[in-house]
């Protein structure tokens, strides 16, 4: 399980970020020669509005 947080300027959807990261992680693990089926769960977190406002101040 991987948790990531989108940056405020990111225009890509949560679904696209999740799909791209899942594919990249799985491909990397397979390329390393692991003889397994990598099961990856990527959770994309949003910056809470109040924290975002504080970061911009």
mmJSON file of the N, C-alpha and C atoms, coordinates in Angstrom:
{"data_MODEL":{"atom_site":{
"group_PDB":["ATOM","ATOM","ATOM","ATOM","ATOM","ATOM","ATOM","ATOM","ATOM","ATOM","ATOM","ATOM","ATOM","ATOM","ATOM","ATOM","ATOM","ATOM","ATOM","ATOM","ATOM","ATOM","ATOM","ATOM","ATOM","ATOM","ATOM","ATOM","ATOM","ATOM","ATOM","ATOM","ATOM","ATOM","ATOM","ATOM","ATOM","ATOM","ATOM","ATOM","ATOM","ATOM","ATOM","ATOM","ATOM","ATOM","ATOM","ATOM","ATOM","ATOM","ATOM","ATOM","ATOM","ATOM","ATOM","ATOM","ATOM","ATOM","ATOM","ATOM","ATOM","ATOM","ATOM","ATOM","ATOM","ATOM","ATOM","ATOM","ATOM","ATOM","ATOM","ATOM","ATOM","ATOM","ATOM","ATOM","ATOM","ATOM","ATOM","ATOM","ATOM","ATOM","ATOM","ATOM","ATOM","ATOM","ATOM","ATOM","ATOM","ATOM","ATOM","ATOM","ATOM","ATOM","ATOM","ATOM","ATOM","ATOM","ATOM","ATOM","ATOM","ATOM","ATOM","ATOM","ATOM","ATOM","ATOM","ATOM","ATOM","ATOM","ATOM","ATOM","ATOM","ATOM","ATOM","ATOM","ATOM","ATOM","ATOM","ATOM","ATOM","ATOM","ATOM","ATOM","ATOM","ATOM","ATOM","ATOM","ATOM","ATOM","ATOM","ATOM","ATOM","ATOM","ATOM","ATOM","ATOM","ATOM","ATOM","ATOM","ATOM","ATOM","ATOM","ATOM","ATOM","ATOM","ATOM","ATOM","ATOM","ATOM","ATOM","ATOM","ATOM","ATOM","ATOM","ATOM","ATOM","ATOM","ATOM","ATOM","ATOM","ATOM","ATOM","ATOM","ATOM","ATOM","ATOM","ATOM","ATOM","ATOM","ATOM"],
"id":[1,2,3,4,5,6,7,8,9,10,11,12,13,14,15,16,17,18,19,20,21,22,23,24,25,26,27,28,29,30,31,32,33,34,35,36,37,38,39,40,41,42,43,44,45,46,47,48,49,50,51,52,53,54,55,56,57,58,59,60,61,62,63,64,65,66,67,68,69,70,71,72,73,74,75,76,77,78,79,80,81,82,83,84,85,86,87,88,89,90,91,92,93,94,95,96,97,98,99,100,101,102,103,104,105,106,107,108,109,110,111,112,113,114,115,116,117,118,119,120,121,122,123,124,125,126,127,128,129,130,131,132,133,134,135,136,137,138,139,140,141,142,143,144,145,146,147,148,149,150,151,152,153,154,155,156,157,158,159,160,161,162,163,164,165,166,167,168,169,170,171],
"type_symbol":["N","C","C","N","C","C","N","C","C","N","C","C","N","C","C","N","C","C","N","C","C","N","C","C","N","C","C","N","C","C","N","C","C","N","C","C","N","C","C","N","C","C","N","C","C","N","C","C","N","C","C","N","C","C","N","C","C","N","C","C","N","C","C","N","C","C","N","C","C","N","C","C","N","C","C","N","C","C","N","C","C","N","C","C","N","C","C","N","C","C","N","C","C","N","C","C","N","C","C","N","C","C","N","C","C","N","C","C","N","C","C","N","C","C","N","C","C","N","C","C","N","C","C","N","C","C","N","C","C","N","C","C","N","C","C","N","C","C","N","C","C","N","C","C","N","C","C","N","C","C","N","C","C","N","C","C","N","C","C","N","C","C","N","C","C","N","C","C","N","C","C"],
"label_atom_id":["N","CA","C","N","CA","C","N","CA","C","N","CA","C","N","CA","C","N","CA","C","N","CA","C","N","CA","C","N","CA","C","N","CA","C","N","CA","C","N","CA","C","N","CA","C","N","CA","C","N","CA","C","N","CA","C","N","CA","C","N","CA","C","N","CA","C","N","CA","C","N","CA","C","N","CA","C","N","CA","C","N","CA","C","N","CA","C","N","CA","C","N","CA","C","N","CA","C","N","CA","C","N","CA","C","N","CA","C","N","CA","C","N","CA","C","N","CA","C","N","CA","C","N","CA","C","N","CA","C","N","CA","C","N","CA","C","N","CA","C","N","CA","C","N","CA","C","N","CA","C","N","CA","C","N","CA","C","N","CA","C","N","CA","C","N","CA","C","N","CA","C","N","CA","C","N","CA","C","N","CA","C","N","CA","C","N","CA","C","N","CA","C","N","CA","C","N","CA","C"],
"label_alt_id":[null,null,null,null,null,null,null,null,null,null,null,null,null,null,null,null,null,null,null,null,null,null,null,null,null,null,null,null,null,null,null,null,null,null,null,null,null,null,null,null,null,null,null,null,null,null,null,null,null,null,null,null,null,null,null,null,null,null,null,null,null,null,null,null,null,null,null,null,null,null,null,null,null,null,null,null,null,null,null,null,null,null,null,null,null,null,null,null,null,null,null,null,null,null,null,null,null,null,null,null,null,null,null,null,null,null,null,null,null,null,null,null,null,null,null,null,null,null,null,null,null,null,null,null,null,null,null,null,null,null,null,null,null,null,null,null,null,null,null,null,null,null,null,null,null,null,null,null,null,null,null,null,null,null,null,null,null,null,null,null,null,null,null,null,null,null,null,null,null,null,null],
"label_comp_id":["UNK","UNK","UNK","UNK","UNK","UNK","UNK","UNK","UNK","UNK","UNK","UNK","UNK","UNK","UNK","UNK","UNK","UNK","UNK","UNK","UNK","UNK","UNK","UNK","UNK","UNK","UNK","UNK","UNK","UNK","UNK","UNK","UNK","UNK","UNK","UNK","UNK","UNK","UNK","UNK","UNK","UNK","UNK","UNK","UNK","UNK","UNK","UNK","UNK","UNK","UNK","UNK","UNK","UNK","UNK","UNK","UNK","UNK","UNK","UNK","UNK","UNK","UNK","UNK","UNK","UNK","UNK","UNK","UNK","UNK","UNK","UNK","UNK","UNK","UNK","UNK","UNK","UNK","UNK","UNK","UNK","UNK","UNK","UNK","UNK","UNK","UNK","UNK","UNK","UNK","UNK","UNK","UNK","UNK","UNK","UNK","UNK","UNK","UNK","UNK","UNK","UNK","UNK","UNK","UNK","UNK","UNK","UNK","UNK","UNK","UNK","UNK","UNK","UNK","UNK","UNK","UNK","UNK","UNK","UNK","UNK","UNK","UNK","UNK","UNK","UNK","UNK","UNK","UNK","UNK","UNK","UNK","UNK","UNK","UNK","UNK","UNK","UNK","UNK","UNK","UNK","UNK","UNK","UNK","UNK","UNK","UNK","UNK","UNK","UNK","UNK","UNK","UNK","UNK","UNK","UNK","UNK","UNK","UNK","UNK","UNK","UNK","UNK","UNK","UNK","UNK","UNK","UNK","UNK","UNK","UNK"],
"label_asym_id":["A","A","A","A","A","A","A","A","A","A","A","A","A","A","A","A","A","A","A","A","A","A","A","A","A","A","A","A","A","A","A","A","A","A","A","A","A","A","A","A","A","A","A","A","A","A","A","A","A","A","A","A","A","A","A","A","A","A","A","A","A","A","A","A","A","A","A","A","A","A","A","A","A","A","A","A","A","A","A","A","A","A","A","A","A","A","A","A","A","A","A","A","A","A","A","A","A","A","A","A","A","A","A","A","A","A","A","A","A","A","A","A","A","A","A","A","A","A","A","A","A","A","A","A","A","A","A","A","A","A","A","A","A","A","A","A","A","A","A","A","A","A","A","A","A","A","A","A","A","A","A","A","A","A","A","A","A","A","A","A","A","A","A","A","A","A","A","A","A","A","A"],
"label_entity_id":["1","1","1","1","1","1","1","1","1","1","1","1","1","1","1","1","1","1","1","1","1","1","1","1","1","1","1","1","1","1","1","1","1","1","1","1","1","1","1","1","1","1","1","1","1","1","1","1","1","1","1","1","1","1","1","1","1","1","1","1","1","1","1","1","1","1","1","1","1","1","1","1","1","1","1","1","1","1","1","1","1","1","1","1","1","1","1","1","1","1","1","1","1","1","1","1","1","1","1","1","1","1","1","1","1","1","1","1","1","1","1","1","1","1","1","1","1","1","1","1","1","1","1","1","1","1","1","1","1","1","1","1","1","1","1","1","1","1","1","1","1","1","1","1","1","1","1","1","1","1","1","1","1","1","1","1","1","1","1","1","1","1","1","1","1","1","1","1","1","1","1"],
"label_seq_id":[1,1,1,2,2,2,3,3,3,4,4,4,5,5,5,6,6,6,7,7,7,8,8,8,9,9,9,10,10,10,11,11,11,12,12,12,13,13,13,14,14,14,15,15,15,16,16,16,17,17,17,18,18,18,19,19,19,20,20,20,21,21,21,22,22,22,23,23,23,24,24,24,25,25,25,26,26,26,27,27,27,28,28,28,29,29,29,30,30,30,31,31,31,32,32,32,33,33,33,34,34,34,35,35,35,36,36,36,37,37,37,38,38,38,39,39,39,40,40,40,41,41,41,42,42,42,43,43,43,44,44,44,45,45,45,46,46,46,47,47,47,48,48,48,49,49,49,50,50,50,51,51,51,52,52,52,53,53,53,54,54,54,55,55,55,56,56,56,57,57,57],
"pdbx_PDB_ins_code":[null,null,null,null,null,null,null,null,null,null,null,null,null,null,null,null,null,null,null,null,null,null,null,null,null,null,null,null,null,null,null,null,null,null,null,null,null,null,null,null,null,null,null,null,null,null,null,null,null,null,null,null,null,null,null,null,null,null,null,null,null,null,null,null,null,null,null,null,null,null,null,null,null,null,null,null,null,null,null,null,null,null,null,null,null,null,null,null,null,null,null,null,null,null,null,null,null,null,null,null,null,null,null,null,null,null,null,null,null,null,null,null,null,null,null,null,null,null,null,null,null,null,null,null,null,null,null,null,null,null,null,null,null,null,null,null,null,null,null,null,null,null,null,null,null,null,null,null,null,null,null,null,null,null,null,null,null,null,null,null,null,null,null,null,null,null,null,null,null,null,null],
"Cartn_x":[0.849,0.0,0.905,0.594,1.383,0.444,0.819,0.06,0.86,0.206,0.842,-0.093,0.468,-0.343,-0.065,-1.132,-0.962,-0.501,0.298,0.721,-0.414,-0.522,-1.633,-1.724,-0.605,-0.609,-0.896,-1.045,-1.301,-2.666,-2.689,-3.952,-4.478,-3.67,-4.096,-5.088,-6.033,-7.059,-6.452,-7.159,-6.733,-6.64,-7.609,-7.619,-6.409,-6.016,-4.857,-3.562,-3.434,-2.251,-2.16,-3.273,-3.312,-2.932,-3.51,-3.239,-1.775,-1.242,0.142,1.128,0.906,1.815,1.713,0.514,0.343,1.098,0.931,1.606,3.123,3.614,5.058,5.667,4.998,5.509,5.499,4.399,4.325,5.395,5.581,6.592,7.986,8.262,9.581,9.836,8.842,9.014,9.232,8.478,8.659,10.023,10.489,11.796,12.939,12.699,13.725,13.843,12.957,13.067,12.287,11.439,10.612,9.635,9.616,8.743,7.409,6.747,5.47,4.56,3.298,2.36,2.273,2.851,2.803,1.385,0.882,-0.424,-0.18,-0.512,-0.205,-1.504,-1.636,-2.785,-2.262,-2.526,-2.078,-3.255,-3.053,-4.078,-3.585,-4.35,-3.97,-4.727,-3.982,-4.563,-4.633,-5.626,-5.765,-5.259,-4.768,-4.404,-5.705,-5.923,-7.144,-7.187,-8.368,-8.519,-7.892,-8.056,-7.502,-5.988,-5.347,-3.9,-3.397,-4.133,-3.752,-3.739,-4.762,-4.838,-3.676,-3.29,-2.183,-0.872,-0.701,0.532,0.673,-0.444,-0.383,-0.188,-0.369,-0.262,1.179],
"Cartn_y":[-1.155,0.0,1.231,2.152,3.368,4.562,5.486,6.733,7.854,8.634,9.804,10.991,12.17,13.385,14.216,14.579,15.411,16.803,17.384,18.761,19.685,20.87,21.772,22.122,22.193,22.594,21.439,20.22,19.055,19.153,18.937,18.994,17.604,16.576,15.213,14.729,13.928,13.417,12.411,12.208,11.209,9.845,9.53,8.239,8.06,9.116,9.036,8.898,9.632,9.51,8.088,7.57,6.209,5.18,5.285,4.317,4.366,5.561,5.702,5.158,5.486,5.009,3.497,2.963,1.518,0.805,1.268,0.636,0.755,1.919,2.128,1.246,1.14,0.313,-1.159,-1.621,-3.02,-3.339,-2.466,-2.689,-2.736,-1.855,-1.832,-3.131,-3.593,-4.831,-6.02,-6.091,-7.18,-7.108,-5.907,-5.732,-6.139,-6.095,-6.49,-8.013,-8.731,-10.179,-10.906,-10.19,-10.869,-11.774,-13.032,-14.002,-14.037,-12.899,-12.766,-11.844,-11.85,-10.888,-9.724,-8.581,-7.454,-6.896,-6.839,-6.256,-4.932,-3.861,-2.521,-1.76,-1.109,-0.258,1.151,2.057,3.441,4.277,4.996,5.876,7.314,8.105,9.488,10.383,11.114,12.012,13.428,14.147,15.554,16.428,17.596,18.567,19.154,19.09,19.705,21.196,21.707,23.111,24.051,23.778,24.672,24.671,23.486,23.42,24.085,23.894,24.512,26.036,26.568,28.019,28.498,27.716,28.109,28.101,27.125,27.021,28.182,28.727,29.825,31.179,31.23,32.519,32.937],
"Cartn_z":[0.0,0.0,0.0,-0.867,-1.01,-0.88,-0.029,0.112,-0.54,-1.364,-1.979,-1.839,-1.928,-1.864,-3.1,-3.802,-4.992,-4.584,-5.43,-5.228,-5.669,-5.07,-5.396,-6.879,-7.563,-8.972,-9.933,-9.403,-10.247,-10.905,-12.219,-12.954,-13.286,-13.053,-13.359,-12.315,-12.75,-11.846,-10.869,-9.763,-8.787,-9.457,-10.289,-10.965,-11.869,-12.567,-13.458,-12.664,-11.578,-10.72,-10.179,-9.69,-9.133,-10.197,-11.375,-12.439,-12.881,-13.066,-13.515,-12.488,-11.214,-10.171,-10.001,-10.047,-9.928,-11.038,-12.267,-13.401,-13.268,-12.87,-12.754,-11.665,-10.528,-9.426,-9.822,-10.412,-10.832,-11.869,-12.846,-13.882,-13.273,-12.323,-11.677,-10.914,-10.161,-9.403,-10.333,-11.417,-12.376,-13.045,-13.352,-13.988,-13.067,-11.759,-10.791,-10.678,-11.371,-11.406,-10.324,-9.587,-8.595,-9.335,-8.959,-9.611,-8.866,-8.817,-8.113,-8.911,-8.568,-9.14,-8.155,-8.494,-7.563,-7.454,-6.24,-5.966,-5.264,-5.927,-5.439,-5.251,-4.117,-3.849,-3.591,-4.507,-4.368,-3.892,-2.804,-2.26,-2.421,-3.146,-3.422,-2.457,-1.637,-0.651,-1.205,-0.808,-1.179,-0.035,-0.354,0.672,1.2,2.52,3.054,2.73,2.474,2.082,3.107,4.406,5.412,5.392,5.204,5.117,3.841,2.754,1.489,1.638,2.275,2.484,3.339,4.357,5.204,4.425,3.525,2.76,1.781,1.325,0.363,1.038,2.343,3.06,3.227],
"occupancy":[1.0,1.0,1.0,1.0,1.0,1.0,1.0,1.0,1.0,1.0,1.0,1.0,1.0,1.0,1.0,1.0,1.0,1.0,1.0,1.0,1.0,1.0,1.0,1.0,1.0,1.0,1.0,1.0,1.0,1.0,1.0,1.0,1.0,1.0,1.0,1.0,1.0,1.0,1.0,1.0,1.0,1.0,1.0,1.0,1.0,1.0,1.0,1.0,1.0,1.0,1.0,1.0,1.0,1.0,1.0,1.0,1.0,1.0,1.0,1.0,1.0,1.0,1.0,1.0,1.0,1.0,1.0,1.0,1.0,1.0,1.0,1.0,1.0,1.0,1.0,1.0,1.0,1.0,1.0,1.0,1.0,1.0,1.0,1.0,1.0,1.0,1.0,1.0,1.0,1.0,1.0,1.0,1.0,1.0,1.0,1.0,1.0,1.0,1.0,1.0,1.0,1.0,1.0,1.0,1.0,1.0,1.0,1.0,1.0,1.0,1.0,1.0,1.0,1.0,1.0,1.0,1.0,1.0,1.0,1.0,1.0,1.0,1.0,1.0,1.0,1.0,1.0,1.0,1.0,1.0,1.0,1.0,1.0,1.0,1.0,1.0,1.0,1.0,1.0,1.0,1.0,1.0,1.0,1.0,1.0,1.0,1.0,1.0,1.0,1.0,1.0,1.0,1.0,1.0,1.0,1.0,1.0,1.0,1.0,1.0,1.0,1.0,1.0,1.0,1.0,1.0,1.0,1.0,1.0,1.0,1.0],
"B_iso_or_equiv":[0.0,0.0,0.0,0.0,0.0,0.0,0.0,0.0,0.0,0.0,0.0,0.0,0.0,0.0,0.0,0.0,0.0,0.0,0.0,0.0,0.0,0.0,0.0,0.0,0.0,0.0,0.0,0.0,0.0,0.0,0.0,0.0,0.0,0.0,0.0,0.0,0.0,0.0,0.0,0.0,0.0,0.0,0.0,0.0,0.0,0.0,0.0,0.0,0.0,0.0,0.0,0.0,0.0,0.0,0.0,0.0,0.0,0.0,0.0,0.0,0.0,0.0,0.0,0.0,0.0,0.0,0.0,0.0,0.0,0.0,0.0,0.0,0.0,0.0,0.0,0.0,0.0,0.0,0.0,0.0,0.0,0.0,0.0,0.0,0.0,0.0,0.0,0.0,0.0,0.0,0.0,0.0,0.0,0.0,0.0,0.0,0.0,0.0,0.0,0.0,0.0,0.0,0.0,0.0,0.0,0.0,0.0,0.0,0.0,0.0,0.0,0.0,0.0,0.0,0.0,0.0,0.0,0.0,0.0,0.0,0.0,0.0,0.0,0.0,0.0,0.0,0.0,0.0,0.0,0.0,0.0,0.0,0.0,0.0,0.0,0.0,0.0,0.0,0.0,0.0,0.0,0.0,0.0,0.0,0.0,0.0,0.0,0.0,0.0,0.0,0.0,0.0,0.0,0.0,0.0,0.0,0.0,0.0,0.0,0.0,0.0,0.0,0.0,0.0,0.0,0.0,0.0,0.0,0.0,0.0,0.0],
"pdbx_formal_charge":[null,null,null,null,null,null,null,null,null,null,null,null,null,null,null,null,null,null,null,null,null,null,null,null,null,null,null,null,null,null,null,null,null,null,null,null,null,null,null,null,null,null,null,null,null,null,null,null,null,null,null,null,null,null,null,null,null,null,null,null,null,null,null,null,null,null,null,null,null,null,null,null,null,null,null,null,null,null,null,null,null,null,null,null,null,null,null,null,null,null,null,null,null,null,null,null,null,null,null,null,null,null,null,null,null,null,null,null,null,null,null,null,null,null,null,null,null,null,null,null,null,null,null,null,null,null,null,null,null,null,null,null,null,null,null,null,null,null,null,null,null,null,null,null,null,null,null,null,null,null,null,null,null,null,null,null,null,null,null,null,null,null,null,null,null,null,null,null,null,null,null],
"auth_seq_id":[1,1,1,2,2,2,3,3,3,4,4,4,5,5,5,6,6,6,7,7,7,8,8,8,9,9,9,10,10,10,11,11,11,12,12,12,13,13,13,14,14,14,15,15,15,16,16,16,17,17,17,18,18,18,19,19,19,20,20,20,21,21,21,22,22,22,23,23,23,24,24,24,25,25,25,26,26,26,27,27,27,28,28,28,29,29,29,30,30,30,31,31,31,32,32,32,33,33,33,34,34,34,35,35,35,36,36,36,37,37,37,38,38,38,39,39,39,40,40,40,41,41,41,42,42,42,43,43,43,44,44,44,45,45,45,46,46,46,47,47,47,48,48,48,49,49,49,50,50,50,51,51,51,52,52,52,53,53,53,54,54,54,55,55,55,56,56,56,57,57,57],
"auth_comp_id":["UNK","UNK","UNK","UNK","UNK","UNK","UNK","UNK","UNK","UNK","UNK","UNK","UNK","UNK","UNK","UNK","UNK","UNK","UNK","UNK","UNK","UNK","UNK","UNK","UNK","UNK","UNK","UNK","UNK","UNK","UNK","UNK","UNK","UNK","UNK","UNK","UNK","UNK","UNK","UNK","UNK","UNK","UNK","UNK","UNK","UNK","UNK","UNK","UNK","UNK","UNK","UNK","UNK","UNK","UNK","UNK","UNK","UNK","UNK","UNK","UNK","UNK","UNK","UNK","UNK","UNK","UNK","UNK","UNK","UNK","UNK","UNK","UNK","UNK","UNK","UNK","UNK","UNK","UNK","UNK","UNK","UNK","UNK","UNK","UNK","UNK","UNK","UNK","UNK","UNK","UNK","UNK","UNK","UNK","UNK","UNK","UNK","UNK","UNK","UNK","UNK","UNK","UNK","UNK","UNK","UNK","UNK","UNK","UNK","UNK","UNK","UNK","UNK","UNK","UNK","UNK","UNK","UNK","UNK","UNK","UNK","UNK","UNK","UNK","UNK","UNK","UNK","UNK","UNK","UNK","UNK","UNK","UNK","UNK","UNK","UNK","UNK","UNK","UNK","UNK","UNK","UNK","UNK","UNK","UNK","UNK","UNK","UNK","UNK","UNK","UNK","UNK","UNK","UNK","UNK","UNK","UNK","UNK","UNK","UNK","UNK","UNK","UNK","UNK","UNK","UNK","UNK","UNK","UNK","UNK","UNK"],
"auth_asym_id":["A","A","A","A","A","A","A","A","A","A","A","A","A","A","A","A","A","A","A","A","A","A","A","A","A","A","A","A","A","A","A","A","A","A","A","A","A","A","A","A","A","A","A","A","A","A","A","A","A","A","A","A","A","A","A","A","A","A","A","A","A","A","A","A","A","A","A","A","A","A","A","A","A","A","A","A","A","A","A","A","A","A","A","A","A","A","A","A","A","A","A","A","A","A","A","A","A","A","A","A","A","A","A","A","A","A","A","A","A","A","A","A","A","A","A","A","A","A","A","A","A","A","A","A","A","A","A","A","A","A","A","A","A","A","A","A","A","A","A","A","A","A","A","A","A","A","A","A","A","A","A","A","A","A","A","A","A","A","A","A","A","A","A","A","A","A","A","A","A","A","A"],
"auth_atom_id":["N","CA","C","N","CA","C","N","CA","C","N","CA","C","N","CA","C","N","CA","C","N","CA","C","N","CA","C","N","CA","C","N","CA","C","N","CA","C","N","CA","C","N","CA","C","N","CA","C","N","CA","C","N","CA","C","N","CA","C","N","CA","C","N","CA","C","N","CA","C","N","CA","C","N","CA","C","N","CA","C","N","CA","C","N","CA","C","N","CA","C","N","CA","C","N","CA","C","N","CA","C","N","CA","C","N","CA","C","N","CA","C","N","CA","C","N","CA","C","N","CA","C","N","CA","C","N","CA","C","N","CA","C","N","CA","C","N","CA","C","N","CA","C","N","CA","C","N","CA","C","N","CA","C","N","CA","C","N","CA","C","N","CA","C","N","CA","C","N","CA","C","N","CA","C","N","CA","C","N","CA","C","N","CA","C","N","CA","C","N","CA","C","N","CA","C","N","CA","C"],
"pdbx_PDB_model_num":[1,1,1,1,1,1,1,1,1,1,1,1,1,1,1,1,1,1,1,1,1,1,1,1,1,1,1,1,1,1,1,1,1,1,1,1,1,1,1,1,1,1,1,1,1,1,1,1,1,1,1,1,1,1,1,1,1,1,1,1,1,1,1,1,1,1,1,1,1,1,1,1,1,1,1,1,1,1,1,1,1,1,1,1,1,1,1,1,1,1,1,1,1,1,1,1,1,1,1,1,1,1,1,1,1,1,1,1,1,1,1,1,1,1,1,1,1,1,1,1,1,1,1,1,1,1,1,1,1,1,1,1,1,1,1,1,1,1,1,1,1,1,1,1,1,1,1,1,1,1,1,1,1,1,1,1,1,1,1,1,1,1,1,1,1,1,1,1,1,1,1]
}}}
